[in-house]
């Protein structure tokens, strides 16, 4: 039997993913019912396409 300390956990909380691939945020959202606020690195906001996808325009 595994111990699961997250049962009954109430927000707010911090989820730290190890980013095995670029799809981690999508998969993470599939298993969490509450809204998720992501933190992204600065280089993502400098990419011409991604800065629009991330809704950040300088």
Secondary structure, 3 states (H helix, E strand, C coil): CCCCCCCCCCCCCCCCCCCCCCCHHHHHHHCCCCCCCCCCCHHHHHCCCHHHHCCCCC
